[in-house]
Structure formats: structure tokens, C-alpha cells
């Protein structure tokens, strides 16, 4: 749930320490959870509460579990139309402060002042609300107007207010300040009496800004907004300032009252959250979301100036063997080093982004022509392939780079990325460690390779593919709840190959649906045989986006289900990735609902690594989310990584989704997941993928590891 700062579209951001993002996120979580002010995160469209801090629980009298998902209308006494208008005002930044009556759990009505601002998060746009109980404060301000006439200041509310309060005469001379003011500014009461508020000037606002402030106070009797001030020690800080003009019964101005709330940390954490939503957590590079924005802007500039633009799709060569040989820690550090080299190599106008795994995209902007593009591409390859040592281990990696130029190779971001991807595969086919420019016609990389298509079709016809199955286990109950079908190629020359060795070729040759139909038929047939043998576990099948979104998918799936006996509702689950929905969210939603009608459940795979995980979790009607193994493995790294997983678990439960953790490689990780509320898991510590023939024997011998059950909070019912 983290907003992040904007970055100038023409400037590649500096690389942070890889732990900065996690530490910043943890600091914001600590601020949110530990702050004494009431804080809520609210969905702008539905008006439902997405998160609430402990102060909110204490103030409203509801436990956090009841607040999550509760419509704000159950707290506010405003009608639905007024609430919707207020949310829209906050989202549009036309208004940020609202004073409204709220009803507490016990029925008591309190007047609250809510400071609401929009934030962009990985869950989509949310409204961040800081809420103060101003019941006494408003009463005190009314009393002050009368008391000031008698030269007495209201002491109780004034002294104990949680905001800084400053009272000035009509000439703006300070008459009094409260203790919180001195705490915020560092000035004692005696040091500011008789002076003007300009003693706090940060010199960040010009004269026109303050003229506007006082014109608003004169016209409306009130102004509020954000102002940079400076403490006595010289430190700049930002406050939310509300100025009220106090008049007597004859409408003669008698005083000004100012309320100051220090929002420096809030603004800092909003910037941190904004950054997390648009940057890759491992490398600090722009992620897919920010890449899409940068590419749109670069294309607009190229159309305007007539300059050439190139999109480079870079994939590291043989990265997986390095990961397997040295371990994921070395692999992650290598990705960080490559990202740093790329960032240093490209020009200021260029952008480097990480798509995930070992894939990067480079936007070469404002090119003079193809020659300059090729020169830059070779420079990138030379930098990536330079020898390196990571933690004493000599590591050398090369890359394949595909290039697509605007406007010759495409006029849209999707076309340029797709063509650059195809060109990258051509570079790999030509021997790796080289770049290749996209070519139209018969030389179109991979897609035009008829021999490759024929080779893959023959492999299917010759039954060279097999399915392995990996169990999913309810760690808390100690029972097997499902089996994921994982495809392997029993290659006649190269032996047993994992999916990474051939799925890209199926995708490039547009054979995803052909392979997907084979996997579904094979898995369903195996499920029927197991049913006859007494095995009842659900089977999960991975489905490519192009296959799922094809017009006939639901009908074909229905026919396959009908052709097998012993298949009950809920015995099949489809696993899809977020990019499937990115192509056509409405279509993906319709297909998922059609699958539900057939009794087939749907899981969102690799949750947390894609375009906008929380946004798709909210909008897609999936039944289950699978926590990506990168998050699970990272939990052994420390409290920050555990906190991330705990947050994901909480969000999945808040959205009513089941959760499955992938890549659970140790019993300690399994036990920790149970403690965090994630009960369903799969990974090498439970079982490696196995041939179908080995499954019944494994099931018969399976015994839960006692270490899984070392104690944890109750969690939602498992999906099995």
C-alpha cells in the first residue's frame, strides 16, 4: 500500500539501495500502525474501508476485522450522495478537509475533521484519511470568540490540543500559542509573542502565494492548505494550516486563529508509497506501470519532433543456470548489478525498466537514426557482458537484445514491445550476446519460423510431452488439497526439459492454445483415472492468456469436462497470470465467470510480481491468489520481508480470496507462513513435481511435518 514520488519522464531515476524500498515501506507501516491519529485507507469508488490503524479501532470502538470492508456510510451521518461527492472532491484534490459527524460503535456521535488525500498504490487509487476528533475543539473555538472579548484565553482545549494553535490580533501579531505549537516549531511562547507568523517563514512560498491566502481569509473567513515552515533550528517542515478569522457580533475582525498539523512524515511516506507502486523493488528501476507511461510520453515527443525512437527488449542469456549454480541471492545481486550498469550506460533521455525475472526494456529516445541506435545497443551488450565478481564468486553473463524502431516497426507501445520481444528471440537464435533489429515479412523472428512450428507440433503428435504433478498441502490441517499439473518435454536428444526451455517458443509460434488443450485433456483424463483409484485431490492447470481469452475457450472446456466421468464441481482449477487480464479485463472477467458456471475455480498466479497486483485482485473474480515464490524465499531475509508477506496475506483475506504460497523450500518457511495466516503451500520442502504414476504412492506415504504446526492465528477456510 505504498505511494511513490513522481520521476521526470526523460530522466532515469538513480538507483537506491535495494533495501530502501522495503525499509521505507516498513517505516510507513510503523507510522500507520503506531500513529496516535486515526488513519483510514478508503476505496474511492465503493467508499469501503481497506485498512484502519489501531487508533481507528480505539476511536470508533470496532475491531479492525469489522472496520475492514465497512462502508464509510456506516460511520458518517452524511447521506450517500454527499459522501460520494466528498470522495470525488478528495480524489480530484479540489477539497481535502471535511468536518462531519461520525457515529461510534456505542452510538455516540462525535464531530470529526478528516484530512483526505488521494494516493496511488499497488491496490489502485485509494483515499488516505487522517481523522481528528474536533468535537471539543469546535466547541472551544466558539467559546474563544466570547472569551477573547473578556481578555481571557480558553485554557483546557487550547493547552491540550494535538495540533499547534496560534492566535494573532488583526495586525497578525502573535497573542498566544499552545504547547503543541512550541513542540512543533522549537520556539518558546515568550520568543514568539508580539512577532508575526513570518518568524516561521521557509522562503519556499512567494509573495503571491500569501496574498492569495489572506485574500481567501478576507473573503471567506477561512483558508486551509499545505505550507512549508522552518523550525527554530532551521529544519524545514510541512504543515496543514487552517486559518480562521474571528469577528465579534458587529462583524468587526478581532483575531485570527491558526491550526497547524505537521504532515512532513505523511508527505514523505506518500512519496515512498508512490515510488513503490512504480518501481521494481529489487533493482529500483521503473516497473511495467511506469514503463508504459514513459513509453507513451516518449512516443508523443517523437511524433511532435519527428525524431526516431527505439524500444530494446533485453533478456540475459542462460541466467537460470547461474541462479541454480550460485543460488538466488547471487542471482538477485547479479540482476541488481546489471540494472546499475544499464542505468549508467544509457543517456539521460533514455529509460531502463525491469519487466521481471531477467527481462529488461530500454527506451532509446531522440535518436538521429538507426546507426546511433545500433551503436547504443552494442554499448549496452558490452557493458552487460563485462566480467564481474559477486561476493567472491566470478560471474559473467551476456544478453540478447531485440530492437524495434518507431515509426517503422510500430506506432503503439504494444506493437513496439511485441516486435522488440520477437527481435530478441531472433538474437538468441543467432547465437546470443548480440542485438537484432526487427524485420518485417519472411524474416520476422520466430513467428515466421515455420520449421519451429512444425517441430513443436511433431513433438505434441509424438507424445513427447508429459505432465508432472506437485502437491498443495493445507499446512494447518496436514492434508493434501490439490495437485498442480506442470508440463515437461521428454526431448529425444536433450532429455527432460522444464517449461522455460520451450514455452517461449510455443508463445512465439502462437501455439499456446494447442498446447493448452493438450494439457487440459491430459490432466482431466488423469483426474478421471485417479478418481477411479480413490484419489480425490483437485488438479490445477496453467492456462496461457491467449488461450484463455480465445472466443471458444469456455465452450471447449465445457465439452472436455462433459467427456470425463467422475469429474465433480471444483475438481479443476485454472491458474492464470495478471498479464492475461491486462490484454482485455472485461473479456477475462467474462471467461472467469463462465468457468465458475462450469464448476471450475480460477487462481491468480505469481501474485505481487505483475502490473498492478492489488488492482487486479480487486477487479478479477478469481477464487485464489498464489503468492510468488520470490516473496516466500525473501522471508528468510528479515523482518521487512516477513512484513511484506504478512501484508499480502492480510490483503488477500480482506478481499475474500484464498491464498497459496509457492516455493516453500524449508519447514521453517512453512511454519512461518502458518503463523502469518497462509495455510496452503507447495514447494520442495513438501514435495518436488513427480510423474503421475508416483502420486498415489506419495499420497499414501504422506505425513505432515510437525514443524508446520508450531502455532498460529486462525485463518480463512482452505480452498481445498
N, C-alpha and C positions, 0 to 999 in steps of 0.2 A: 504494500500500500504506500508507495513512495513516489511523490512528485520530484521532478528534476529540473535543473536550470536549462534555459534555452541556450543553444550554441549557434553562433553565426554560421549560416549555411555554407559560406565559402571558406570556412576555416576548420581544419581538422582539429579536434579537441586534444589537449595534452593528455598524456597517459597517466592516470592516477596510480597510486599503489594499489595492487589488486585487492587488498583488504579494505580499502577506503569505503567502497560501496557497502560492504557488509557492516562495517563499523558505523557508518552514517545511518544505515537503516536501523541498527540496534539502538543508536542514540535516540532516533526518533521514537522507536517503540518505548524506550525508557521514559522519554518525555511524555508520550501519550499516556502510558500506563501510570506514571508516577506523579503527573501534574495535579495540583490541588484544584485547578479549574475543571469544570465539567466540559468534556470534549466528546463530540459525536462525529462519525462519518456517515453521511446520508446519501442514498442513491437519488440523483436529481429527478429522474423520471417517475419512479414509483413513490418517492418520499419515504422509503423504508430505511431503517437504521441498519448500517452494515457493520459498524463497530462502535463500542462505547467503553470509556475508561472507568476505572474504579470510582472516581469522583462522581461520575454519572450514576453509577449504581447506588452510591450513598445518598445522592441528592434526590433521585426520583423514587428510591425505595424498591426498585425492581432488581432482581439478579440479572447479570449480564446475559444469561441464556434467554431470558424473556425479552430483554431490550433488542437483541439481535433479530432482525426481521420485522420488528414492530413498526407500524406506520407512525410517523411523527404526529399524525392527526389524533392518535390516542393520547398524546401528551398535551398538544396545543388546543386551546379553545377556539382558535380561528376556524372558519369553515373551509371546506375543501378548495373552493375557488381561490380564497385568499392565500391559503397555503401554497397552492400551485403557482400563483402569481409571485409570491415571495421567493420560491425556489428559482423561478425563471429570472427574477431580478438579481439574485445572488449569482446564478450561473453566467448571466450577461455582464456581471460586475457593475450594473447600474445602481446597485444598493447593497451594502454589506452589513448594516446594523438594523436589528429588529427588536422592538420591545413588545413582548406578547405575554399573555397569561398562560401558564402551564399547570396541569393537574398532576400531583404526585400520586404514588400508589395508594396512599391512605386517604385520598380525596381532597387534600389541602390544595388550595390554589395559590401559586406563587407567581409574581411578576418577574420575568427574566429578560435580560438583554443578551441577544445572540449576535455574535460577530461571525458571519458566514462568508466563506470564500471558496471558489471552485479550485479543485486540484485535479490534475491528470495523473491517473495511476495505472498500474498494470491491470486493474479491475475495470478500467474505463474511467470516464469523468465521474468524480464524486464531489460532494459538498462537505467542507470541513467546518464544523461549528464549535466555537468556544462560547460557553454559556455561563453567564453570571446571574446569581440571584440578586436582583436590584429592588426587591420589594421594600426593604428598609431604606435603600439609597434614594429611591424616588420620593419616599415619604420624607426623608431627611432634606432633600433639595427643596421641597415645598416649605418645610419648616424654616430653612435657611433664609428664604426671602423675607419672612417676618422677623426672624431673629436678628438678621444683619441690620435691619432698621433700628433695632434697640442696641446696636453695637456689641452684640454677643454672637459668637460663632457656635454652631452646633458641634458638640464635642464627641458624642458617642460614635455615631456613624462616620463622622469625619475622621476621627482618630483611627478607627479600626477597619476602614475600607481597604479592600485588597487592590485598589487602584490608587495611583498617585492623584491627589486632588490639590489644585491651586486656585486661589481666589484673588482676583485683581479688582482694582477700582476702575472707573470709566476711563482713566488715563493709562490703563494697563499696568499700573504699579501693583506689585505683589503685596497683598494684605496678610495672607496666611497660606501655609502649605501643611499637608498632613505628614505623618511619619513615613508612609509609603513613598511619598514624593522624595524625601531625603534619602531613602534607601535606594530608589531608582537612579537619582542624579548624583549622589555623593555630596550635595550641598546641604549644610545645616539650615534650619529655619532662619536663624539670625543672618546668615550670609546672603539670603535672597530677599528678605523683607525690604520693601522700598525700591527694589530693582524691577526691571521688566522681564518677561519670559525670554527676551533675547539673550539672556545670560546662558541659555541652553543652545544657542544657535550653532548648527554644524556647518553652516555656509554651503550646504548642499542644495538649498532652495533659493531661487532668485526672488527679487522684489515683487515680480508679477504674481508669483505663487501666493505670497502672503496678502497681496492686495485682494486676490480672489477669495482668500479665507475670510478676511474682515468684511468684504462686501456681502458674502453669504450670511455672516453673523448679523450684519445690519439689516439685511432684507428678511431673513427667515428666523432670526433669533437663535440660530444653532448652526454649527458646522462640525463635521467629523471626517476623519480621514487619517492617512498614514503620514507621519512626519519624522524625518531624521533629526535627532538631537545629539548633543555631546555632553557626556558626564564631566564632572569636575576634573577627573584625571585625564581627560582628553579622549576617552574612548567614545566612538560614535555608536549610537544605538537607535533603533526604530521603534516608535510608539504608535499605538492607535489613540488618537487625540479627539476628544469631543469637547467643543467649546459651547457654552450656553450663556446667552445674555439674560441677566436678571433685571426686571423692571418692577417699579412699585405700582401701586394702584392707579397712579396718574400716567402710567406708561413711560415714566422717566427712567433712563438707564441708571442703575445703582451699582451693579457689579458684573463681572464675568467669572464663570466657574469653568475650570478645565479638568477633565478626567484623562489620565494617562495610563495606558497599559503597555508594558514592554513586550513587544511581539518579535524581538530580534531572533530568538530561538525558533519561533514558529516559522518566520520567513526563511531562516536558514534550512530548516527541515523540509519546508515546501520545495526549496530548490534541490535539496538532496533527493527527495522523492521524485521530482521531475526528472532528474538525471537518471535515476534507476529505471524509470519507465522507458527511457530512450537509448540506453547504453547497455552493452554487453557486460555482465557482472564480472566475467573472468578477465577480459582484456581492456575494458574501458572504452572500446571502440563503439561507434554508433551501431545499434541493432537494426533489425529489419524495419521497424517502425520509423526510426529516424532516417534510415537509408531511403525509404520511399519518399519522404518529404524532401530530402536533399536532391534526389534524382528529379523530382518534379520541378524544383527550383532551377536546377542546372539546365534542364530541357527548356524551360521558359526563357532563361537567359540566352541559350544558344539560338532559339527561334528569334529572339529580339535582336541579337548582334550578328547572326549569320555565322557564328563560329562552329567549329567541329567539336563534338563531344564523343567520348568513348566510354563504354562500360566494360570493365575487366572482371571476369569470373575466375578466381584463383582457388585451386584445390591442391593441398600438399600431397606429394607423391609418397605412397607407402607409409603413411602416418600410422596406420594401425599396428604394423609390426613394431614400430618404435614404442608405441603405447604398451604393447604386450611384453616387449623385452625389458623395458626400463620401469614400467609402472605408470599409473595415471598421473601421479604427482609430477614426474618428469615430462610426461606428455602435456600436462597443463602448462608447465613452465615454458615448454617449447612454444606453445601457442601464444603465450604472453610475449616471449622474445620476438617471434615472427611479427606479431602485431606492432610491437615497438619499432622494429626495423622498417616495416611498411610505412608507419606513420612518419618516421624520419626521412624516408626516401621520397615520398610524393610531395608535390608542390602545395603551397598554401591554399590554392584554389581547389585542390582535389579533396576527395573524401575516401577514407578507408572504413569499411564496415565488416563486421563478422556476422555471418548468417547462422553459425552454429557448427559444431564439430570442427573440422579443419577447412572450412569453406569461408572465403573472404570475397568481398566485392569492392572494386576500386572505381570511382568515377573520375576520369581524366577530363577536366573541364578546360574550355577556352584553348583548344588545340589549333595549331596552324595547319595541320593536315595529318595524313597517315604516317608520314615519315617521323614526325615528332612523337606520335602515339607509339610506334614501334620502338623508338629509342627509349622512351619511358618504360615500356613493357620489359625490354631487356635489362634495364637497370633494376627493375623490381625483381626479376628472376635471379640476377647476380647477387643481390642483397640477401634474398631468402636462402640461397644455396651456400652462403659463406659458412665455413666451419664454426662450430660453437661447442661450448662445454657447459653443461648444466649440472651443478652440484658434483663436479668432478667427473662426470660422465661425458665422453666425447660424443656429440650428436651432430649429424649433418642431415639436412633434409632438402629436397628440391620441390619445385612446384610446377604445375601445368596451368597456363593462363590462357583463357579464351577472351577474344576481343570482339565487340560489336560496336559499330560507329553510327552515330546519328548525323544525318537522317538516312544514310544509305541502307543500314541494316535494321531499321525500325524507327518508328516515330513515337512509340509509347514506352513507358518504363517496363511493362510486362514483356513486350517484344524484344527490347534490348537485353533484358536479363535472360530471357529464354535463349536467344541467339548466342549470347556470350557463354552460356552454360554448354550449349552444343559445341561451340568452338573449343571450349576447354576439353571436352571429351575427345575431340579430334587431336588436340595437342598430346593427350595421353596415348592415343593410338599411334601417334608418330614417334613415340619413344620417351615421352615425359621430359621434364626440365626444359620446356620450350613454350613459346606462345604461338597461337594460331588465330588468324582473323577469320571471322565468319564469312562463309562463301555461299552464295545462292545456287540453286539448281542442282545438278547431279553431284556436286561435291559437298552438299550440305552435310555437315558432320553427323554421323551416327544415324540420324533419321533417314538419310538417303542410302544407308548401307544395307542393301537388300540381302547380301550374304550373311550379315549378322542376324537379321530377322529369320532367315531360313535356318541358321544354326540353332537358334533358340527354339524355333518350332519343332525341329527334329528332336531336340533334347526332350521336349514335352511328349512328343509322339512315342519316343523310345523309352518312356518311363524312367528317365534319368533323375527325376526329382523325387524326393521323399519328404515326409513330414516328421519332425521330431516334436516331442511334447514336454513342456516344462510345467510342473505343478504349481498351483497357487494355494497357499495354506492360510487358514484363519489361525493366527498365532495364539490368540487368547483361548480359543476352543480346542486347538490342537487337531483340527480336521482339515482334510483337503477339500477345497471348494471349487476347483476348476483346473483346467489344463490349457495352456496356450500352445497353439499349433505354430511351429516355426519351420520354415522351409529350408531345405538343404539340397545342393546339387551333387549327386554322386557322379562326378565327372569321370569319363573313362580314362583320361590321361592325368588329370590334376588331383584326383581323389575327392574327398568330401569337402565341398566349398560352402562357406557361410553366405548369407544373403547379400552382404556388402560386395561380394565378388561378382554378382550377376544382376541384382535388382536394378541398378542404374541402367544397364543395357536394356532390360525389359521396358523400363520407362522411356528411354530414348527411342526405342523402336515402336512405341505405342502398343505394347503387348501386355500392359498391366491387367486389362480386363480378362484377356485369355488366361494369364497365369492365375488371376484371382478366381476365375470359375473352376480351374483345376483344383486349387487349394480348397475351395468350399466343398466341391463334390467329394474330394478325398477325405476331408475332415468329417463330413456328415456320414459318409459310409463307415468310417472308423467308429464314430459315435454309435451308430446302429449296432455294430459288432460288439462293442463294449457293453451296450445295453443288454444284449442277449447274454453276455457273460457276467452281468451283475454290476458293472461299473456305471455309476450314475453322474459322474462329475461333468460340469458344464465345460464346453470347448470354446475357446476364444480364437478367432481368426483375424489376422491383419488384412485390411482392405485398403488398396490404393485409392487416392482421391478421384482419379479419372474414372475408375471402375464404379465407385460408389455413386458418383454424380451422373453416370450414364442413364439415359431415359428408361432402359429396360431393367435396371438393376433389381428393383423391388419385385417385379413380376418373375424374373428368373430365380430369385431367391425363394419366392413362394413355391415355385414348381419344384425346386430342389428339396425343400422341406417336405412337400407332399409326397415325394417319391421314396422317402425313407420311413420305415416303421420304427416305432419306439422313440420318436423324437417329441419330447414334451415342450410346452411353452417354457422358455427360459433356459433351454439346454444349449443354446448357441448365443455367443456374444461376438459382436464385431468391434474391432479396435481400429480407430481412425486417428489421424494426426490433425493438428489445428489448421495446417495449410489447406486441407480439404475444404473447410468452411470458408477460408479466405477467398477461394475462387467464386463461390456463389452461396452465400449464407442462407438465403431463402430456400434454395434447392436442397442444400444439405439438411436443413431443418425438416423439409417435407419428406426426404428419404428416411431420415431417422424415425419420424413419426410413422411412416409406412412399415418400417422394421418392427416398431413396437406393436403395431397391429398384427404382425405375424408371430408375436411372442418372442422376438429377438431383441436382446438388450444391446446397448452401444456404450463403448468406453472411449474416453479421450486419452490417447497415448502420449507419452513424453510430456506430461503436463509441466508447465513452467518454463519451457525452452523455446516456445514459438513466438508468434507475432504479438499476441495480447491475451495471455492465458486466461486471466480473470474475466476479461470481456467475453470470450467465447464460452467460458464456464457458465456465465450468467445467461447467455442467449441461446446456446445449443441445448436441446433436451436430452443430453446424454445421461446415462444412469450412473456411470462410474468414471473417475479420473485416475490415471496411473501416474504416480509421482516419478519423474525421471530419475534414472539411476545416478546422474551427476549430483543431484541434491542428496540422495541417500548416502553415497560414498563420502560426500563432503562433511557429513555429520561427525566423522571421527576427527575433523579438524578443529573443533572447539565450539564454544557456546554460541557464537554468532551463527554458525551454520545450523546448529540444532534449533535456534530460534526461528530461522527461515522455514525449516521443515514444520515446526510447530504451528507457524502462522498459516502455511499452506493447508495443513490438516484442519485447522480451525475454519478456514475459508471454505474448504470442501464440505465440511459438515454444515456450515452456515447456509450453504446453497443447497443442502439436502442431497449431496452426491456421496456415493460410496468411494472409498479411496484404496488403491492398491499400490504398494511400494515395489519398485523394480530394483534389481541389482543388489539385493540383500546378501552380502557375501560373508557375514560373520554372525554368530549367535548374539554377540553384544549389540550389533546394529538392530537385530530383530527385537531384542528386549527393549531397546531404546524406543523403537517405533511403537511398540505396545504402550509404553509409558506416555508417548505423545498422542495416543488415541488412534493410531493407524494399525489396524489389526491384520489386514490381508497383505500378504507379501509373497514375492517369488525371488529366487536368486540362487547362487551357487551354494550358500550355506544350507539351503533346503534341498535342492536337487538341481543338477545340470539337465539341460534338454536331453531326452532319451528317445530311442526308437519306440514305435507303438507297441512292439512285442514286449518291451521291458516294462511297460506301465503297470499291468496287473500285478506283477511280482513286486514292484516298488511299492504300490499301494498296500499290498498285504503286509509288507515288512515295515511300513512307515510307523514311526513313533515320534511324537512331538518332543522337542528338546526342552527339558525343564527350565533352561536358562531363559526361554522366551517369557515365562510367566512369573517374573520376579515382582510383579505388582504394578498396577497402572489404573488410571481413571476409566470409568465406563465409557464406551464408545458406541456409535450407531450400529444397528444390526448389520451383520456382514451380508454382502451381496450374494453369497452362495446359498 
